[in-house]
Amino acid sequence: MSKQISSILIANRGEIALRIIRACKELELKSVSVYSDEDKNSIHVKRADEAYHIGPAAPALSYLNMNRIMEVAVKAGVDAIHPGYGFLSENETFAELCEKNNIIFIGPKSLAMELTGDKMKCKRIMKQAEVPTVPGSEGVIDDVDKAVEIANEAGYPVLLKSAYGGGGRGIRLAKDEKELRQEFEMASAESKAAFGKAALFVEKFLEKIRHIEFQLVRDSHGNTRHLFERECSIQRRHQKLIEMSPSPIMTSEKRNEIGEIAKRAADAVDYLNAGTAEFLCDPQGNYYFIEINSRLQVEHPVTELVTGLDLVKLQISIANGEPIPFKQHDLTLNGAALECRINAEDPFYDFAPSVGKVPYCNLPYGPGIRVDTYLYPGCTVSGFYDSLTAKLITWGSSFDESRRRMRNALDEFMIEGINTTIPLYKTIMNDEHFINGDLSTDYLDRYSIIEKMRKELKAKNSDRQRRILPAVASAIIQTEYVKRPSKRDHSVQNNWKFGGVA
């Protein structure tokens, strides 16, 4: 590659913008932030070498406004743009716009992104590359009767999925034909609202499955490496909550086998830079490829802690045209890591969004503890953007050490002013099924974790009241005793007052 990167515009916000800024500082590269009206006081604006306003709070007018971001990139004279995750990170039009303006897009090329973004095209390519896929429709289904026909062949239950979806959106479960017909319209509308396209496909729903992804990196010299797996089975409505590496069910032999399949998937679409190959694993140990996420993952710190690699710096190196500096056999899996996504949602009230000012927060720290966040005392959690406020990651020499560190770190983590998912994770860290590695994408429902969390809180509050009430009563009695008038005070007429009753 003829152009070398000396400055990077970060087309994102929050903790991932800060993460990229820190990598730029380590590499002594100029970092350029962009911000909306809502984010003018955010840390990523203050930490970057330069910062530019790009529009109102609404994402469509700011962080999704690719023309405005490109104007800023040209004005600032940057060599590259890092999209982070979310927003424009998987938008092939934006990647192509970067290419046209001779600005390096730190991610895959627009053509590869187009292939990975279209799930049906990607599925056909994977079949040709002998990558195992989930049974279902061979192409996009735009007619509900055709969807019913495919579902009858595959067998219920089935999933209706957006061909252009991501992040768990545009997915609906149908247990029979009646549900399929009802959900088809809703899935189409949801897909169109989220991605601008309503194309759906039908896929066999696999029961009690695990979601396991392999971190991939591939350079412009054709070198492909997998950086081991992450288990992402603990989810809510197809949104990941907890990620870990290694997976409790993974053996060295199976890791090598699926890792090679993941590399084959990246080669099949001529992938560039960092991404993940996502798989479903059934109870019989069969793995099915579902998609390639063509971006840096939210959970990338998990892989960083077990490999010792800096994935953002590696991304920049690959974007610079440099070869991956290690062979597959050079990599070792060291210890175990966990990540909990701290979302501004209330798990006691159906995960209702929680926004507003954070007057105080206390971040945990200590051996094996990492916090990626944009929070600071006095900041505001906005309702315009994703609910993710922080990522709490722990490392240990074993899963149990990592789990205990996570449990203790969650106890230390305090965020005032908003509700978060911290109480849910406290329950999970002590749950016997989680400890035993008995996981699946329906883990929360299968083991009634939300109800268990509520019961634990109720018991904790009851115990707290039992401990506090005697102290409160004693304090009241002492206060009343001090306030009693002396018996020699003849101005007091009501004798009941001497007994503290009046």
Salt bridges, closest charged atoms under 4 A:
GLU15 OE2 - LYS391 NZ 3.08
GLU26 OE1 - LYS313 NZ 2.97
ASP37 OD1 - HIS53 NE2 2.48
ASP39 OD2 - ARG13 NE 2.67
GLU50 OE2 - LYS30 NZ 3.25
GLU71 OE1 - ARG68 NH1 3.33
GLU90 OE1 - ARG295 NE 2.86
GLU96 OE2 - LYS100 NZ 3.94
GLU114 OE2 - LYS121 NZ 3.52
GLU138 OE2 - LYS127 NZ 2.61
ASP145 OD1 - ARG181 NH1 3.06
GLU149 OE2 - LYS146 NZ 3.55
GLU177 OE2 - ARG181 NE 3.16
GLU183 OE1 - ARG172 NH1 3.38
GLU190 OE2 - ARG172 NH2 3.34
GLU203 OE1 - LYS161 NZ 3.10
GLU213 OE2 - ARG230 NE 2.75
GLU213 OE1 - LYS240 NZ 2.67
GLU229 OE1 - ARG255 NE 2.66
GLU231 OE2 - ARG210 NE 2.85
GLU243 OE2 - ARG341 NE 2.76
GLU257 OE1 - LYS254 NZ 3.36
GLU260 OE2 - LYS263 NZ 3.10
ASP267 OD1 - ARG218 NE 2.73
ASP270 OD1 - ARG218 NH1 2.90
GLU278 OE1 - HIS211 NE2 2.49
GLU278 OE1 - LYS240 NZ 3.39
GLU291 OE1 - LYS119 NZ 3.40
GLU299 OE2 - LYS240 NZ 3.10
GLU299 OE1 - ARG341 NH2 2.77
GLU304 OE2 - ARG19 NH2 2.65
GLU304 OE1 - HIS300 NE2 3.94
GLU304 OE1 - ARG370 NH1 2.88
ASP310 OD1 - ARG19 NH2 2.84
ASP330 OD1 - HIS329 ND1 3.29
ASP350 OD1 - ARG236 NH2 3.53
ASP350 OD2 - ARG237 NH2 3.71
ASP372 OD1 - ARG370 NE 2.98
ASP400 OD1 - ARG403 NH2 2.82
ASP400 OD2 - ARG404 NE 3.00
GLU401 OE2 - ARG405 NH2 3.63
ASP411 OD1 - LYS426 NZ 3.65
ASP431 OD1 - LYS452 NZ 2.91
ASP438 OD1 - LYS208 NZ 3.85
ASP438 OD2 - HIS433 ND1 3.95
ASP442 OD2 - ARG446 NH2 2.86
GLU451 OE1 - ARG454 NH1 3.93
ASP463 OD1 - ARG466 NH2 3.56
ASP463 OD2 - ARG467 NE 3.07
GLU480 OE2 - LYS483 NZ 3.75
